[in-house]
Amino acid sequence: QVQLVESGGGLVQPGGSLRLSCAASGSIFRVYAMGWYRQAPGKQRELVATMSSGGSTHYADSVKGRFTISRDNAKNTVYLQMNSLKPEDTAVFYCNAFTTTQALGLPRAYWGQGTQVTVSS
């Protein structure tokens, strides 16, 4: 019903920057929020940043001041600009969207396939 397509992952040196994109498509009635999570080797998945449909944002303490989430509501696309990257940022990053697909439907979370971000010299 809802598909999330991610792009922008890759290898970057410490201190570098990377920009992730995630486009949501399909039978979307209403998007309540979109965001990014990540899972590092040996660790559980954690929230990185979220943005509500009204523009409210939330960031994990570990990325505040370095990462910026933004959204193009018309395109149902969310971005994550990552600056001053550190080796500990290395993880698989997952896009998510909290949506309904019909007027009387229950809100559900949908996930992208994940994109690898590696920060290493």
C-alpha positions as CSV (number, residue, x, y, z in Angstrom):
1,Q,0.0,0.0,0.0
2,V,2.8,2.4,0.9
3,Q,6.3,2.1,-0.4
4,L,9.3,4.0,0.8
5,V,12.3,4.4,-1.5
6,E,15.6,5.6,0.1
7,S,18.7,6.9,-1.5
8,G,21.9,8.8,-0.6
9,G,23.8,6.3,1.6
10,G,27.4,5.5,1.1
11,L,31.0,5.9,2.4
12,V,32.2,9.2,3.8
13,Q,35.2,10.4,5.7
14,P,34.9,11.6,9.3
15,G,33.8,15.2,9.3
16,G,32.1,14.8,6.0
17,S,28.5,15.2,5.0
18,L,25.8,13.1,3.5
19,R,22.2,13.7,2.5
20,L,19.6,10.9,2.6
21,S,16.3,11.0,0.8
22,C,13.2,9.0,1.2
23,A,10.2,9.2,-1.1
24,A,6.8,7.7,0.0
25,S,4.4,6.5,-2.6
26,G,1.3,4.4,-3.0
27,S,-2.2,4.8,-1.6
28,I,-1.6,7.5,1.0
29,F,-4.6,9.3,2.4
30,R,-2.8,11.2,5.1
31,V,0.8,11.3,6.4
32,Y,1.1,12.1,10.1
33,A,4.9,11.9,10.4
34,M,8.0,10.8,8.6
35,G,11.4,10.2,10.1
36,W,14.7,8.3,10.2
37,Y,16.0,5.5,12.4
38,R,19.3,3.8,12.4
39,Q,20.8,0.5,13.6
40,A,24.5,0.2,14.2
41,P,26.3,-3.2,14.3
42,G,25.6,-4.9,17.6
43,K,23.0,-2.3,18.7
44,Q,19.3,-2.0,18.5
45,R,17.5,0.3,16.2
46,E,17.2,3.9,17.5
47,L,15.4,7.0,16.5
48,V,17.5,9.6,14.7
49,A,15.0,12.4,13.7
50,T,11.3,12.8,13.0
51,M,9.1,15.5,11.5
52,S,5.3,15.7,11.9
53,S,3.1,16.9,9.1
54,G,2.9,20.3,10.9
55,G,6.7,20.7,10.9
56,S,7.5,19.8,14.4
57,T,10.9,18.0,14.7
58,H,12.6,15.8,17.2
59,Y,16.3,14.7,17.2
60,A,18.3,12.2,19.1
61,D,20.7,13.9,21.5
62,S,23.6,12.3,19.7
63,V,22.8,14.1,16.4
64,K,21.6,17.4,17.6
65,G,23.4,20.3,15.9
66,R,24.8,17.9,13.2
67,F,21.8,16.4,11.5
68,T,18.8,18.2,10.0
69,I,15.5,16.7,8.9
70,S,13.4,18.3,6.3
71,R,10.4,17.4,4.2
72,D,8.7,18.2,1.0
73,N,5.0,17.5,1.8
74,A,3.9,17.8,-1.8
75,K,6.2,15.0,-2.8
76,N,5.9,13.0,0.4
77,T,9.7,13.1,0.6
78,V,11.8,13.4,3.7
79,Y,15.5,14.3,3.8
80,L,18.2,13.9,6.4
81,Q,21.2,16.2,6.0
82,M,24.1,14.8,8.0
83,N,27.1,17.0,8.7
84,S,30.2,16.5,10.8
85,L,29.8,12.8,10.5
86,K,31.6,10.6,13.0
87,P,32.6,6.9,12.8
88,E,30.0,6.1,15.5
89,D,27.3,7.3,13.0
90,T,28.0,4.2,10.9
91,A,24.8,2.3,10.7
92,V,22.0,1.2,8.4
93,F,19.5,4.1,8.2
94,Y,15.8,3.4,7.8
95,C,13.1,5.7,6.7
96,N,9.7,5.5,8.2
97,A,6.3,7.0,7.6
98,F,3.3,7.0,9.9
99,T,0.2,7.2,7.6
100,T,-3.3,6.2,6.9
101,T,-4.2,4.8,3.5
102,Q,-8.0,5.5,3.7
103,A,-10.2,7.9,5.6
104,L,-11.4,5.4,8.2
105,G,-8.1,3.4,8.3
106,L,-5.9,3.0,11.3
107,P,-2.6,4.8,11.3
108,R,0.3,2.5,10.5
109,A,4.0,2.7,10.3
110,Y,5.8,1.8,7.1
111,W,9.5,1.3,6.7
112,G,12.1,1.6,3.9
113,Q,14.6,-1.1,3.1
114,G,17.5,0.7,4.8
115,T,20.5,2.3,3.4
116,Q,24.1,1.8,4.6
117,V,26.0,4.8,5.9
118,T,29.7,4.2,6.6
119,V,31.9,6.9,8.2
120,S,35.5,5.9,8.0
121,S,38.9,7.2,6.9
